[in-house]
Amino acid sequence: MKSKKKIYSVYVIKLSNDIAKTKKFLMENPNYDSAKPCVYVGRTSKTPEKRCEEHLTGARNKRGPLYSRKVKRYGIKLMPKLYEHLNPLTEDESIKLEKELSEQLREKGYGVWYR
């Protein structure tokens, strides 16, 4: 059973627009508006700041990488205005909202990468 404690967060990291030159990214974002930023949407039980740092620095633990290769390569900074008002969340809420937020941003023309 998933935790009912509100210790989870969704977060958004701005990515370099260079990611929009990759075939896979463009396939995932056919309606990308180049006037909008490219972003990564994730969820975490850590703080968004700590999670972003792990992505950008390429943090690892005994089981392997704690980062997205796309974020390590193209990540710039957190975009708190896109997610702060949504947190804190339960684990179930964060799973659902990560997908919903990704879809909402795509509908607005953002280039979105998420799990």
C-alpha positions in Angstrom: 0.0 0.0 0.0 1.3 3.4 -0.9 1.9 6.1 1.7 -0.9 8.5 2.5 1.6 11.0 4.0 2.0 14.2 1.9 5.8 14.0 1.6 6.0 13.8 -2.2 6.4 16.6 -4.8 6.3 17.1 -8.5 8.9 19.3 -10.0 9.9 20.9 -13.3 13.4 21.4 -14.6 14.2 23.7 -17.5 16.2 22.0 -20.2 18.4 23.6 -22.8 16.6 24.0 -26.1 19.4 21.9 -27.7 17.3 18.9 -26.6 14.7 19.9 -29.2 17.3 19.0 -31.9 17.1 15.3 -30.9 14.9 13.0 -32.9 13.5 11.2 -29.8 12.5 14.4 -28.1 10.7 15.7 -31.2 8.9 12.4 -31.6 7.6 12.8 -28.0 6.6 16.4 -28.6 5.1 16.8 -32.1 3.4 20.0 -31.2 6.4 21.7 -29.5 6.3 25.5 -29.8 10.0 26.6 -30.0 9.0 29.9 -28.3 8.3 27.8 -25.1 10.9 26.2 -22.9 11.8 22.5 -22.9 11.3 20.9 -19.5 11.6 17.7 -17.5 8.8 16.8 -15.2 9.5 14.4 -12.3 8.3 13.4 -8.8 10.2 12.9 -5.6 10.0 12.3 -1.9 13.0 14.5 -1.5 12.9 18.3 -1.9 12.7 19.4 -5.6 16.0 21.3 -5.0 17.8 18.1 -3.8 16.4 16.1 -6.7 17.4 18.7 -9.2 20.9 18.7 -7.8 21.1 14.9 -8.1 20.1 15.1 -11.8 22.6 17.9 -12.6 25.6 16.4 -10.8 25.0 12.8 -11.9 24.5 11.5 -8.4 24.7 7.7 -7.9 24.0 5.2 -5.1 24.8 1.5 -4.7 22.1 0.6 -7.1 23.2 3.0 -9.8 22.4 6.4 -11.3 19.9 8.7 -9.5 19.5 11.0 -12.5 18.0 11.2 -15.9 20.7 11.3 -18.6 18.6 13.9 -20.5 18.5 16.2 -17.4 22.2 15.7 -16.7 23.1 16.7 -20.2 20.5 19.4 -20.9 19.3 20.5 -17.4 19.5 24.1 -16.4 17.4 25.0 -13.4 14.2 24.4 -11.5 11.0 26.2 -12.7 9.1 26.5 -9.3 6.3 28.7 -10.7 5.1 25.6 -12.7 4.9 23.3 -9.7 5.1 24.9 -6.2 1.4 25.4 -5.9 0.8 21.7 -6.4 2.9 20.4 -3.5 2.9 18.6 -1.1 1.3 15.4 -2.3 0.8 11.8 -1.3 2.6 9.2 -3.4 -0.5 8.3 -5.3 -1.2 11.9 -6.0 2.4 12.5 -7.2 2.2 9.6 -9.6 -1.0 10.9 -11.2 0.0 14.5 -11.2 3.4 13.9 -12.8 1.6 12.6 -15.9 -1.1 15.2 -15.8 1.3 18.1 -15.5 3.4 16.7 -18.3 0.3 16.5 -20.6 -0.9 20.0 -19.6 2.5 21.5 -20.4 2.6 19.7 -23.7 -0.8 21.0 -24.6 0.5 24.5 -23.9 3.4 23.9 -26.4 6.2 23.1 -24.0 8.6 20.5 -25.0 8.3 17.9 -22.2 10.4 15.0 -21.1 9.3 12.7 -18.3 9.8 9.1 -17.3 
